[in-house]
Amino acid sequence: MCPKIATKTTLWAAIVTITFINTIATHNEFVSCMNNYIIPFTNTSTYVYTQNMPLYSSLVSSQHNPRFANLSLSRKPLAIVTPQNEQEIRATILCSRHHGLQVRVRSGGHDYEGMSYLSETPFVVLDMRNLNSVTININDETAWVQSGATLGELYYKIAQVSKVHGYPAGICPSVGVGGHFSGGGFGAMVRKYGLAADNVIDAYIIDAKGRFLDRNAMGEDLFWAIRGGGGASFGVIVSWKIKLVRVPRTVTVFSIYKNMNRRAIESINQWQHIASKLKEELYIRLVIQYIHDNKTTPVQVLFNSLYLGETKDLTPLMNRSFPQLGLKPEDCKEMSWIESVLFFAGLENSTKVLLGNKTDPYVSYFKAKSDFVIKPIPKHVFVKIRKKFIQQKLVFMIMEPFGGRMSEISEADVPFPHRRGNLYNIQYLVKWEVNDVRASNEHIDWMRGLYEYMKPYVSKHPRTAYVNYRDLDLGTNREVNGSYLEGSVWGEKYFKGNFKRLVQVKSVVDPDNFFRNEQSIPIHRN
C-alpha cells in the first residue's frame, strides 16, 4: 500500500491562490519560494542544491551518458531538488510555475539525450533518487514501487520475498523505474509477459496544479498515456502499482559467441526467421559487436538467451527450431531468475547494483538510435555492417525479438504501438572514450551514416523508433509551446497512431503545457 500524504488544508488554500507570473528566478528567489511560500520553517539545504553548492556538480555529473557534461553552464539547471516526499515535489512544481521555470524529472539518469539535465530555457531538476521504496504484497502478487527506484532494486526486493515471482522489465539494472515504465519497458521476459507498462495497474502522479492523483482520480485517459507515452509530458509520477509475474524456480541461460563470418551470418538469417515464432518462454537476443583491443579483433555475434525452464527441455527445443546455432547442454547454465538478471547485466559476481548502489557501471559517452524490423533483412546487409563496424573501436547492434505475448496485445492498449508484425527491435550504439566536440561529432556522424544505410531494410511510413532510446535527430519541439504538426514529425515515429490520442490527453490535463521538453507531447491550440 502506498503511504498516505499528510495534507495541510490552510497551506494548500494559500498555494492555489498564487498567481503564476512569467518571471525568471534567480536561485535565491527559487529557494526563498520553497522556504516561505510552500514549506515554511523547512531547511531546504537538505534537498535543494544550487550552483554554488558542492554537491550540485556531482548530481549534474551522475548521468548514464556524460557527453552532455561539456556543454555551457547556461544550459545547466538553476537548482536540483532531491525530494524526500510528495510535498517537496508539489513545492518544486508550484515554485517553478510561479517563477517561469521548467521542471525536468530524473529517475535514473539514463535519458539517451540528457534531457533531464539540459534545457534551452531556465529550469530545475527533480531528481527522484530518494523516492525509491519498493513494497511487496505477495498475497495478491503486487508491488508499489517509487519512481526513483532502479530496476535492480525492484528485482532484488521481489527475489527477497519470493523465488517464483519476477517482473518483465529491462535488462540494465541501473535504469530508473520512472522513465523505464513510462516509455513502455521491454526486457528478457517480453515474449512471455509483454512490457513493464502492460503490467502496471495503478499509479500516483502529481500534475501541474500540484494535485496528487491515483488511477481513479486521474481517469483512464491519463492512466493510459503514462504507460508508454512518456510520463514527463503529463506530470511527476511518484509511484507505480505493478502486477508481479510467475517465474520458475529454475531458469536456463546461455551466451554463444561467433566470429561474424559466412556461417555466423547464416545463423543471423535463421534467427530472423524463427526468434519471434519460438515458444514464448524462450527469448534469444542477438548482439553484433566490435570491441577493438589493439589486436586483430573480429566482429562478433552474440546469441544471448533466457529460457523460463530447464536445460532438459531447452536443448531439444533448440535442436528442432534452431539447429544452426549448435546449442549443447554444456553451453547452458541453470540458475534462479534473480541470478539470470545478473547474468544478462554482465554482473554475475556482484549484487551491489541490485542493492541500491547508485554508481552506474555502464557510464560511457555514446550515441544511440533504434529501429523496428518487420521482415528479415537480406544477408548481404550484414556483410556490409561487418565492414562498417571495423571503422570504429566500440560499436553494438542489439536485436531483441518480439512475438509471443507482444503479438497478442493491441497497438492501442498502451501508447507503445510496436506489437503485431514486428519481428524485432534494433538498438544501435557507438561509444567513445574522449569527450570533446570533435570526437563526439565524428562518432555521431558515423552513427547517422549507419542509420541511413539501414533505411531500406526496416519499418516504413513511418520509420518507427523506441521512445526509451531517445533520439533528438528524429525531430524536436522548436516552438516554445510546440505544435501538433511539429510534434508529429518525431511523435508518430515513437507512437504511430497513438500520438494523436496522446496530444488529446495532454491538452486536457496540462493545457498550459507546463511539463514540456524537446520531445514532450504538444497541446492542441484553439
Number of C-alpha atoms within 10 A of each C-alpha: 11 16 6 7 10 8 9 9 9 8 13 12 10 11 18 12 8 13 10 14 10 11 12 17 19 14 18 12 13 22 21 15 21 24 17 11 16 21 16 13 8 11 12 18 12 11 15 23 24 22 16 10 11 10 12 17 14 9 16 21 15 18 24 23 21 20 23 19 18 10 12 9 11 12 14 22 26 22 24 28 25 23 22 15 13 19 19 20 21 24 20 28 26 24 24 24 22 19 21 19 24 20 27 23 24 27 27 27 27 26 23 22 21 19 19 26 28 25 19 11 15 21 25 28 24 24 25 27 23 16 20 21 19 23 16 22 14 13 6 9 16 20 23 24 27 28 31 26 26 31 29 28 26 28 22 22 19 25 17 10 12 15 16 17 19 23 24 25 26 24 21 20 26 26 23 27 28 28 26 28 28 26 27 26 25 23 21 29 27 27 26 20 22 26 28 26 26 23 20 20 16 16 23 23 25 21 20 21 16 21 13 19 16 17 18 11 13 18 11 10 16 21 24 19 26 26 28 29 32 25 25 24 24 28 25 28 26 23 24 26 22 21 20 21 16 15 19 17 17 19 22 23 26 23 18 15 14 17 16 22 16 12 13 19 20 16 20 24 16 17 22 22 15 15 24 24 17 20 16 20 20 27 27 23 22 25 21 24 25 24 16 17 9 7 6 7 13 17 21 18 24 21 19 19 20 24 26 25 19 18 22 11 12 21 19 15 15 17 14 9 17 19 14 16 19 12 18 14 12 8 13 21 17 17 17 17 26 22 20 25 23 20 21 20 18 12 17 12 9 11 15 13 22 22 15 19 14 15 13 18 14 13 13 18 20 23 26 21 23 22 24 23 22 17 15 16 17 11 13 9 13 20 14 11 16 19 11 15 23 17 12 16 17 18 26 21 21 19 23 24 28 30 25 24 18 24 18 11 16 13 18 16 13 21 26 28 24 25 20 17 16 19 24 24 21 21 18 21 18 23 20 18 13 12 16 14 11 10 14 20 12 11 19 18 13 18 21 15 12 16 15 10 13 15 12 10 16 18 19 14 8 13 19 24 26 24 25 22 20 22 20 15 10 16 16 19 23 13 10 12 18 22 17 18 12 16 23 22 15 25 29 19 23 28 27 22 16 20 25 18 17 25 22 18 22 25 18 15 19 19 16 13 22 21 24 22 26 20 24 23 32 32 23 18 10 3
